Amino acid sequence: MRGLLYGVAGSLWLAVPAAYAVDLVGHNAHYALSLESSKGDVEAANGSMTYEMIDACEGWAVHQHLDMTLISHEGQPVKMVSDYNTYEAKDGLSMRFRMHQVTDGEAADDVVGNARLDSIGGKGEVTYTVPATDTKTLPAGTVFPTMHTLAILSAAQQGKKYLNLPLFDGTSANGGQTSSVTMSGWNKAPARTELAPLAAVPSGRVRIAFFDSAKDDGADGQQPDYEVAMRYWANGVADEMSMDFGDFTVLAKIDKLIITKPGC
């Protein structure tokens, strides 16, 4: 779902994927959506989101489907449907991606391509085939979404509070982003939950701000393009997410979770 260390020390720590002492699990999660807050014209929001992460032997396959309706103060509905698919190698060096989004049944907004890194902590390149044939470079230290998650969870378990790292997730034709992460309240003891698969798993609070990498990294007051706050469990499951789009914030709360077996 839209996903870190400081400077040189971070790059060195990321040099060996095995350094992530985190065991991610394949899972299928269903979330109910509702409006959490609004600063503008959005009066209500409803819908659902499904997130499926498959342990596919040498890689992680992810499919996220979002079906959301926003309702204005005048009662005008706007329906947004998106499908986001990735396949990311477990060595963190390559990924394929496809983003398909339709708003109110109009022409689809598609992003398709593949990306690779020279090494963990090294530079990389993304090649787009849709919406147009294009190639963009990725800065040193860039990570893909699953490695991003692994870095957050591993750092949180080590007691770290803040992380920053370039990210490429394939949701935009503009290349990579920068991400700023804060972590708090990490519990070594399991938290209370009604979800049986998470009953014995530690968790903590995480907030991620995403910035356009073509701009500043946020240090000089730049506003993020998007923010998400969540409770992350140590196995990579998020049971609730607060998705801040700027003018409004949508709450995604899990109502069904299935842990899946590896596909090997």
FENTA-V831744 format. One record per residue. RES is the residue in one small letter. SS is DSSP state (hx for helix, st for strand, lp for the rest). NEAR is the number of other ideal C-beta (glycine too) atoms within 12 Angstrom. D_LAST is the distance of its C-alpha to the last C-alpha in Angstrom with 1 decimal. Layout:
RES&SS&NEAR&D_LAST, RES&SS&NEAR&D_LAST
//
This chain:
m&lp&40&23.3, r&lp&38&26.3, g&lp&45&24.9, l&lp&42&29.0, l&lp&36&31.7, y&lp&22&35.2, g&hx&18&36.4, v&hx&13&36.0, a&hx&18&34.8, g&hx&29&31.9, s&hx&28&31.0, l&hx&16&31.2, w&hx&30&29.0, l&lp&37&26.3, a&lp&21&26.4, v&lp&18&23.6, p&hx&26&20.4, a&hx&15&20.0, a&hx&23&23.2, y&lp&33&21.5, a&lp&18&21.5, v&lp&29&19.5, d&lp&20&16.3, l&lp&34&15.2, v&lp&27&13.5, g&st&31&12.0, h&st&34&14.9, n&st&27&17.2, a&st&39&20.8, h&st&25&24.0, y&st&35&27.2, a&st&24&30.8, l&st&32&33.0, s&st&29&36.7, l&st&30&39.3, e&st&23&39.8, s&st&20&42.7, s&st&23&44.6, k&lp&13&47.1, g&lp&15&47.8, d&lp&18&47.9, v&st&30&44.8, e&st&21&46.0, a&st&25&42.8, a&st&34&39.1, n&st&24&36.7, g&st&29&33.3, s&st&26&29.7, m&st&39&26.5, t&st&30&22.9, y&st&38&20.2, e&st&31&16.5, m&st&37&14.1, i&st&28&10.3, d&st&28&7.9, a&st&24&6.2, c&lp&15&5.0, e&lp&17&8.7, g&st&29&10.3, w&st&37&11.5, a&st&31&12.5, v&st&41&15.7, h&st&28&18.1, q&st&37&21.5, h&st&28&24.2, l&st&34&27.7, d&st&25&30.6, m&st&34&33.8, t&st&26&37.5, l&st&33&40.1, i&st&22&43.7, s&st&19&46.7, h&lp&13&50.0, e&lp&12&51.5, g&lp&13&48.8, q&lp&15&47.2, p&st&20&43.4, v&st&25&41.0, k&st&21&37.5, m&st&30&34.6, v&st&25&31.2, s&st&28&28.4, d&st&28&24.8, y&st&34&22.9, n&st&30&19.5, t&st&41&17.9, y&st&29&14.9, e&st&39&15.4, a&st&25&14.1, k&lp&26&13.5, d&lp&23&16.5, g&lp&38&18.6, l&lp&29&20.2, s&st&32&19.4, m&st&39&18.7, r&st&28&19.4, f&st&36&21.4, r&st&30&23.3, m&st&31&25.9, h&st&26&27.9, q&st&28&30.8, v&st&21&33.7, t&st&20&36.8, d&lp&17&39.2, g&lp&12&38.0, e&lp&12&39.2, a&lp&11&37.7, a&lp&20&34.1, d&st&23&33.4, d&st&25&30.4, v&st&35&28.8, v&st&28&26.2, g&st&33&25.2, n&st&28&23.2, a&st&40&23.9, r&st&28&23.5, l&st&36&25.0, d&lp&19&26.7, s&lp&22&25.5, i&lp&35&24.7, g&lp&32&28.2, g&lp&22&29.3, k&lp&23&30.5, g&st&33&28.5, e&st&25&28.9, v&st&39&27.9, t&st&27&28.5, y&st&27&29.3, t&st&20&29.6, v&st&20&30.8, p&lp&20&33.4, a&lp&14&34.7, t&lp&13&33.7, d&st&19&34.0, t&st&18&32.9, k&st&27&33.2, t&st&23&32.9, l&st&37&31.0, p&lp&27&32.9, a&lp&24&31.9, g&lp&40&29.9, t&lp&43&28.0, v&st&48&24.6, f&lp&46&22.1, p&hx&43&21.4, t&hx&40&18.4, m&hx&47&20.3, h&hx&46&23.4, t&hx&44&22.0, l&hx&40&20.9, a&hx&46&24.4, i&hx&46&26.1, l&hx&38&24.5, s&hx&36&24.9, a&hx&35&28.5, a&hx&39&29.3, q&hx&27&28.3, q&lp&21&30.7, g&lp&14&33.5, k&lp&26&33.7, k&lp&23&35.4, y&st&24&35.4, l&st&38&33.1, n&st&34&33.5, l&st&44&31.2, p&st&43&30.8, l&st&46&28.0, f&lp&48&26.6, d&lp&41&24.6, g&lp&42&25.5, t&lp&37&27.6, s&lp&30&30.8, a&lp&26&32.3, n&lp&23&34.3, g&lp&31&31.9, g&lp&39&31.0, q&st&40&32.4, t&st&35&33.4, s&st&44&32.4, s&st&34&34.4, v&st&42&32.8, t&st&28&34.6, m&st&31&33.2, s&st&20&35.1, g&st&21&35.2, w&st&27&32.0, n&st&22&32.0, k&lp&16&30.6, a&lp&14&31.3, p&lp&19&29.3, a&lp&24&31.3, r&lp&14&32.4, t&lp&21&30.1, e&lp&15&29.9, l&lp&29&26.1, a&hx&13&24.9, p&hx&25&21.4, l&hx&30&23.5, a&lp&20&26.3, a&lp&17&25.5, v&lp&34&24.3, p&lp&25&26.8, s&st&34&27.7, g&st&34&30.2, r&st&27&31.9, v&st&41&31.1, r&st&31&33.0, i&st&42&32.0, a&st&32&34.6, f&st&41&33.7, f&st&30&36.3, d&st&23&36.9, s&lp&30&36.5, a&lp&18&39.4, k&lp&20&41.6, d&lp&15&42.3, d&lp&26&39.7, g&lp&25&41.4, a&lp&12&43.7, d&lp&9&46.8, g&lp&10&46.4, q&lp&18&44.2, q&lp&19&42.7, p&lp&27&38.9, d&lp&27&37.5, y&st&32&35.3, e&st&27&34.6, v&st&35&32.2, a&st&30&32.6, m&st&40&30.1, r&st&33&29.2, y&st&44&25.9, w&st&40&24.1, a&lp&33&22.6, n&lp&32&19.0, g&lp&41&19.5, v&lp&40&20.8, a&st&41&24.3, d&st&34&26.3, e&st&35&29.3, m&st&37&30.3, s&st&28&33.7, m&st&34&33.5, d&st&29&36.7, f&lp&27&37.6, g&lp&19&41.1, d&lp&19&43.5, f&st&29&41.3, t&st&26&38.5, v&st&37&35.9, l&st&28&34.4, a&st&38&30.8, k&st&26&30.3, i&st&32&27.2, d&st&19&27.8, k&st&23&24.4, l&st&33&21.2, i&st&22&18.0, i&st&27&15.3, t&st&23&11.8, k&lp&14&8.8, p&lp&20&5.6, g&lp&16&3.8, c&lp&11&0.0
//
